[in-house]
Amino acid sequence: MKKCLASLLIFTASAIAADLEGFWSGTLTAGAVKLRIITEVIKADSGAWKGNLESLDQGPGKIPIESVVRRDAAVTFHVPAIQASYEATLSADGSELSGQWNQGGASLPLSLKHSATRPEGALAPAPVEQPITPVDREFLVADLQMSRDALLHSIDGLTEAQWRFKPAPDRWSVAECAEHILREENFLYTVVTERLMKLPARAPASRTPKQQDERIMAKLLDRTQKQVAAEPMRPTGEFSTEAAFRTRFVESRARTIQYASATTDDLRSHFTPNAEFGSMDAYQYLLILSGHCARHTAQIEEVKASSNFPKQ
């Protein structure tokens, strides 16, 4: 009888641990910012898991979890809408996930506890309209124009040899820097217009967006902190001449400036959780687009200042 009871207990614990369905809640701490997170995991007819995520302190609205993958005790949530993932270990009794929230190159610890029903008291603040202000619009458009002009001036009149010159085997040429700028430009524009703006408008309990704008841009423009480009953003030799690149870049930046100048989208109320800054809104993604261009224009100037840079 004892053996049968022990077997039953083992079976029950295994069954609980195998079932990820339900609600998982916890708090993500990013510096002084604390964000209450609730995820709901749902099992599709195919047997695969998916779900949605809510960041309660950033306002109402659900962010889709594209897939939930489990291998033994290892569980991974994939949230491509905000370029994030959660990699965790499931406890033996199936009641808790402990792991790391990964987003934007940063990783933060996050533990989630399981419940069959939505946790009581999980009420999100009501949405608040936070449209782009005239001051924000003017600053963004001016920054986009300034970073555009600085890049075009930096590459103006370069010969093919200068365009392709690499200061060292492991460093990018002007052509590679320029192509990377354009790849990132198109990617971030798509993130804002086709991803962020399709998420529900949400309002955080408390944010100081202008201070955060400054922090984001300061970090981006600090070239003492080296970054590794994601594989899709790495140059492939697409532009053989400066003129070919210039045409494509001018078209792309004109599209971005037109959007920033005329949009009625609520750029401050569409945002995603961010492991390093707590959250980032659509306006800040457009600022990053401009700041990223400025960062790599500075890199181009470093290439041109190399002692063996071709004279023509």
N, C-alpha and C positions, 0 to 999 in steps of 0.2 A: 504493500500500500504506500509506503514512504517513497519507494522508487517511482511509482506511478505519479505521485504528487510532485516529486522533483522534476520528472519529465514534463509534466503539465506546466510548471512554473517556467522552465526553460523555453518551452514552446511559446508561452504567452509573451515573455520578454522579447523573443525573436520577432514575433508578429508585430509588437508595438514598434520595435526599432526599424522594421521594414516599411512601416506606413508613415509617409511624410505628409500626408494630407492634413489640412487644418491650418491654423494660424500660428505664426512664429513671431514673437515680439521681443524687442530689446531696445537699448539706447546706444547710438553711435556717438562717441565723444571725439570731436575735432577741435583741439585746443580748448577755448572757453565755450565753444558751441556744443550743445547737447541736442541730439535729434532723436526723437522717439520713432522707431521703425516698426511697422507691422507688415509682414508678408503673408499672403494666403497661397498655399500650395494646393493645386487641383490636379487630380489624375484624369487624363483624357481617356476616351474610349479605346485608344490605341495602347494604353498602358503607360504612356509617357507622362511625366509630370511637367507642369508649367504653373504660372500663377501671376500675381501682381504684387506690387510694393507700394506702400504708403509711407511718406515722411510727414508725420502728423504736425510737427512744429514748423513745417514749411507750407502748410495749408492742405486743403482737400484735393483729391485727385489720385488716380491710380496709375502707376508706371508698370508696363507689362514686363514680366519675367519670361523671357523667351523659352527657356528650358531649365529644368532642375535635374541634374545628373547625379546618380548615386552609385558608388563602387564600394561595396562593403560599408565601412563606416565613413568614408569620404563623400561629402556632398558639395556640389558646386551649383550656385545660382548664376545664370547668365542674363545680364540686363543690358543688352546692346543699345537701347534707347538713350542711355546716359553713359555709355562706354564704361560699364562697371561689372564687377563680378564679386561673388562672395564664396570663399573657399573655407569649408568648415568640417569638423569631425562630429559625428552623431554619437551622443552618449549611449551607453549600453542599454538603458531603459527607454531610449527613444524620446526623452523629454526635453533635450537641450542640444543646440548646435553651438559649437565654439570654434571661432576661426577668425579670418581676416577679410575685411571689406577693402577691395582694390578698385581705385579709380584715379585717373589722371596721373599715374606714376606713383601715387601715395598708397600706403597700406595701413589700415587701422584695425585694432582688435574689436570684434563684435560677437556677443553671445545672444542667442535667441532662444526663448523658452516656448514650448509647444502648448497649445490649447485647442480643444475641439471647436470652440466657438470664439467669436471675436472678443478680445479682452474688454471687460467693462471699463468705462471711463475713458475709452480711446476716442475722444472727441477732437476733431481737428478744428482750428479756428476758421471762422467764416472768411471767404475770399474777399480781398480788398483790391480795388482798382489801383494799379500803380503804373499808369501809362508813361511812356517816355516824355520827359519834360523838354521844353525848348532849349534849355541849357545843355542837357545831356545830348540832344540831337546835334546842336551846333558843335559841341566838343568832338563827338564821334566823327562827324563829317569832316571837320578840319583835320583830325588825326589821320583819317583815311587818305585825305588828299596829300598831307605832308609826307606820310610814309611812302605813298606812291611816287611823289616827285623826287624824294631822296633816292629811291631805288633806280628810277629811270636816269637820273643824273649820274649815279654811280656807274652804270653800265654803258653810258652813252659813248658811241664811237669806238668801242673795243674791237680790235681785230680778232680774227678767228683764233690766232695763237694765244692772244691774251684771254679770250673767252674760255679756252680749254685748259689753260695753264693750271697745274696743281702744285702748290708749294711743297708738298711731300706726298708720298704714296697713300698715306692714311688721312689726307685732308682733301676737302672738296675744292673743286675749281669754281670759278665764277659761274659757269654754266650750271653746275650741280647745285650751287646755292640758290640760283634763280629758279631752277625747276622745282626745287623743294618748296620755295616760297609759294609758287603757283599751286602746287599740289595741296598744300595746307590751306591756302586761300579757298579753293573750291570745296574742300572737305568741310571747313568750318562754316562756310556759307550754307552748305547743305544741312549741317547739324542744326543751325538756327531755323532755317525756313521750312525744312521738311521733317524735322524731328521735334525740336523744342516747341515750336509754335503749334504742333498738333497735340501736345500734352495739355491737360486742363490747366487753366490759369489758377495759380495758388498763391497764398500770401503767408510768409513766415510770421512767427510770433514776434520776432524782433530781428532786424537786420540794419546794418549801416552800409548800404551799397557803395556810397562814394569812397569811404575809407577802404572798402574791399577792392574797388577799382584800382586804387593807388597801390595796394599791396600786390595785386595780380600783375600789374604792369611793371612794378619795380623788380619783381622776381623774374619776369620774362626778359627784361632788358639787361639783367645782370649776366654778362657773358663769362664771369668767373665760375658760374655754375654750368658745367657742360651737360648737355642733354643728348640722348641717343634717339634718333628719329625712328618712329615705327616703320616697319617694313613697307606698308603701302605708300608712305610719304617719302621714301628714299628715291633719289634721282635715278633715272634709267638711261640718260643720254637722249632725251626726246627732242631737245632743241640744239641744232647744229650751229646756229648763229644767234647773235644778240638780236637781230631784227625779227627773226621768227618768234623768239620768246616775247619780245616787246609787244607785238601785235596781240598775242593771246593774253598777256598780262593786262594790257590796257583795257581790253574787252571785259575781262573778269572783274577788274577793280571798278570799272564804270557801272557794272551791274550791282556791285556791293554798295557803292556810293548812292546810286539811285534808290536802292531799298532803304538805306539809312536816312536819306533825305525825305522820302515820301511815305514811309510805312505808317500805318495806323495800328500796327500790332503792339500789344502790351508787353514790351520787351522786358520790363522789370518784374512781371508776374509769371513768367514762364522760365523755370530754372530747374536745375537738377542738384541732388546732393553731391557734394564734392569732399573727398577725404581730406584734402589739405586746407580748403578755405571754408568748409561747412556747407556752402552752396555756391553755385554760379548761375547767374541769369543770362538770358539771351543777349542782352546789351553787352555784358562782359565777354561773351564769346566773340562778338564783333570787334570789341576792343583788342582782344587777343589776336584776331586776324591781322589787325593793323600793327600791333606790337611785335608780332612774329616777323612781319616783313621788315620792321626796323632792326630787329635783332640780327637778321641774316644780311641786311644791307651793311651793317657794321662788320660782319664777317667778310663780305666782299671787299670792303676797304682794307681789311687786314691782308687779304690775298694780294691785292694790288700794291700793297706796301712791301711785299716780299723783295728781298735783295735781288733775286734772279727773275723777277717778273719781266716778261718780254717788253722791249721798248716799242715794238710795233707788231 
